[in-house]
Amino acid sequence: MLFKNKKNSKTYDKENQIPVLRCSICTGEQVAGFKDKTTGKFNDVTLIRTDADLKQFMKEYGVEKITKEY
């Protein structure tokens, strides 16, 4: 076989970052990303519009549990 299917799994620093879903109270906008445990800095990855978007994010990064921040 000449070409193999690449997995779309992406990684993050599991020791220093936690997955977070940042939600806006005013607009309802949701952004998925990772928050640094030591500095508290949030790195946004993708905009979440539907439950399918959230499931895709969790599948890509191998996240089983995600917390919400407002």
C-alpha atoms as an extended CHARMM CRD file, in Angstrom:
* protein
*
        70  EXT
         1         1  MET       CA              0.0000000000        0.0000000000        0.0000000000  PROA      1               0.0000000000
         2         2  LEU       CA              1.5200000000        3.3060000000       -1.0530000000  PROA      2               0.0000000000
         3         3  PHE       CA             -0.3970000000        5.6620000000        1.1870000000  PROA      3               0.0000000000
         4         4  LYS       CA             -1.7140000000        5.0010000000        4.6490000000  PROA      4               0.0000000000
         5         5  ASN       CA             -4.5530000000        6.8860000000        6.2540000000  PROA      5               0.0000000000
         6         6  LYS       CA             -3.2330000000        9.2780000000        8.8320000000  PROA      6               0.0000000000
         7         7  LYS       CA             -5.1010000000        9.5830000000       12.0770000000  PROA      7               0.0000000000
         8         8  ASN       CA             -6.3160000000       13.0820000000       12.8520000000  PROA      8               0.0000000000
         9         9  SER       CA             -5.5160000000       12.7500000000       16.5310000000  PROA      9               0.0000000000
        10        10  LYS       CA             -3.7630000000       15.7710000000       17.9130000000  PROA      10              0.0000000000
        11        11  THR       CA             -1.9600000000       16.0870000000       21.1990000000  PROA      11              0.0000000000
        12        12  TYR       CA             -1.6020000000       18.5750000000       24.0070000000  PROA      12              0.0000000000
        13        13  ASP       CA              0.5410000000       18.7620000000       27.1310000000  PROA      13              0.0000000000
        14        14  LYS       CA             -1.5300000000       16.6950000000       29.5590000000  PROA      14              0.0000000000
        15        15  GLU       CA              0.7300000000       17.4730000000       32.5010000000  PROA      15              0.0000000000
        16        16  ASN       CA              0.5730000000       21.2640000000       32.1750000000  PROA      16              0.0000000000
        17        17  GLN       CA             -2.7320000000       21.9250000000       30.3730000000  PROA      17              0.0000000000
        18        18  ILE       CA             -6.3770000000       21.1120000000       30.9930000000  PROA      18              0.0000000000
        19        19  PRO       CA             -9.1370000000       21.0710000000       28.3630000000  PROA      19              0.0000000000
        20        20  VAL       CA            -11.6320000000       23.9010000000       28.8670000000  PROA      20              0.0000000000
        21        21  LEU       CA            -14.8210000000       25.0360000000       27.1580000000  PROA      21              0.0000000000
        22        22  ARG       CA            -14.9760000000       28.8100000000       27.5280000000  PROA      22              0.0000000000
        23        23  CYS       CA            -18.5490000000       30.1290000000       27.3380000000  PROA      23              0.0000000000
        24        24  SER       CA            -19.7710000000       33.7060000000       27.0040000000  PROA      24              0.0000000000
        25        25  ILE       CA            -22.6990000000       34.6420000000       29.2300000000  PROA      25              0.0000000000
        26        26  CYS       CA            -23.8310000000       37.4710000000       26.9270000000  PROA      26              0.0000000000
        27        27  THR       CA            -23.6060000000       35.9230000000       23.4690000000  PROA      27              0.0000000000
        28        28  GLY       CA            -23.5840000000       32.2090000000       24.2050000000  PROA      28              0.0000000000
        29        29  GLU       CA            -20.4120000000       31.7680000000       22.1510000000  PROA      29              0.0000000000
        30        30  GLN       CA            -18.3600000000       28.7110000000       23.0940000000  PROA      30              0.0000000000
        31        31  VAL       CA            -14.6670000000       28.1890000000       22.3870000000  PROA      31              0.0000000000
        32        32  ALA       CA            -12.7860000000       24.9820000000       23.1080000000  PROA      32              0.0000000000
        33        33  GLY       CA             -9.1420000000       25.0780000000       24.0360000000  PROA      33              0.0000000000
        34        34  PHE       CA             -6.5760000000       24.4060000000       26.6960000000  PROA      34              0.0000000000
        35        35  LYS       CA             -5.7230000000       26.3060000000       29.8690000000  PROA      35              0.0000000000
        36        36  ASP       CA             -2.2320000000       26.2960000000       31.3460000000  PROA      36              0.0000000000
        37        37  LYS       CA             -2.3120000000       25.0430000000       34.9360000000  PROA      37              0.0000000000
        38        38  THR       CA              0.4500000000       27.3150000000       36.1740000000  PROA      38              0.0000000000
        39        39  THR       CA             -0.1830000000       30.6080000000       34.3700000000  PROA      39              0.0000000000
        40        40  GLY       CA             -3.9240000000       30.3120000000       33.7160000000  PROA      40              0.0000000000
        41        41  LYS       CA             -3.4200000000       31.3650000000       30.0870000000  PROA      41              0.0000000000
        42        42  PHE       CA             -6.1180000000       30.0610000000       27.7250000000  PROA      42              0.0000000000
        43        43  ASN       CA             -5.1580000000       28.8810000000       24.2250000000  PROA      43              0.0000000000
        44        44  ASP       CA             -8.2210000000       28.6910000000       22.0100000000  PROA      44              0.0000000000
        45        45  VAL       CA             -8.3760000000       25.9100000000       19.4290000000  PROA      45              0.0000000000
        46        46  THR       CA            -11.8140000000       25.9470000000       17.8320000000  PROA      46              0.0000000000
        47        47  LEU       CA            -15.1980000000       27.6230000000       17.9110000000  PROA      47              0.0000000000
        48        48  ILE       CA            -17.9880000000       25.3180000000       19.0780000000  PROA      48              0.0000000000
        49        49  ARG       CA            -21.3030000000       25.8910000000       17.3250000000  PROA      49              0.0000000000
        50        50  THR       CA            -23.0110000000       22.5110000000       17.7810000000  PROA      50              0.0000000000
        51        51  ASP       CA            -22.6920000000       19.3900000000       19.8990000000  PROA      51              0.0000000000
        52        52  ALA       CA            -21.0910000000       17.7020000000       16.8930000000  PROA      52              0.0000000000
        53        53  ASP       CA            -18.2860000000       20.2970000000       16.9460000000  PROA      53              0.0000000000
        54        54  LEU       CA            -17.6420000000       19.5720000000       20.6170000000  PROA      54              0.0000000000
        55        55  LYS       CA            -17.6250000000       15.8090000000       20.0380000000  PROA      55              0.0000000000
        56        56  GLN       CA            -15.1860000000       16.2440000000       17.1450000000  PROA      56              0.0000000000
        57        57  PHE       CA            -12.8450000000       18.3580000000       19.3130000000  PROA      57              0.0000000000
        58        58  MET       CA            -12.9400000000       15.7940000000       22.1080000000  PROA      58              0.0000000000
        59        59  LYS       CA            -12.3230000000       12.9450000000       19.6600000000  PROA      59              0.0000000000
        60        60  GLU       CA             -9.3890000000       14.6890000000       17.9420000000  PROA      60              0.0000000000
        61        61  TYR       CA             -7.5610000000       15.4220000000       21.1840000000  PROA      61              0.0000000000
        62        62  GLY       CA             -8.6190000000       12.3070000000       23.1100000000  PROA      62              0.0000000000
        63        63  VAL       CA            -10.4450000000       14.3400000000       25.7620000000  PROA      63              0.0000000000
        64        64  GLU       CA            -12.9430000000       12.4500000000       27.9120000000  PROA      64              0.0000000000
        65        65  LYS       CA            -13.9360000000       15.2380000000       30.2930000000  PROA      65              0.0000000000
        66        66  ILE       CA            -14.0750000000       18.9820000000       29.6760000000  PROA      66              0.0000000000
        67        67  THR       CA            -14.8780000000       21.7610000000       32.1240000000  PROA      67              0.0000000000
        68        68  LYS       CA            -16.8140000000       24.9480000000       31.3870000000  PROA      68              0.0000000000
        69        69  GLU       CA            -15.6640000000       28.4310000000       32.3110000000  PROA      69              0.0000000000
        70        70  TYR       CA            -17.7890000000       31.5550000000       32.0830000000  PROA      70              0.0000000000
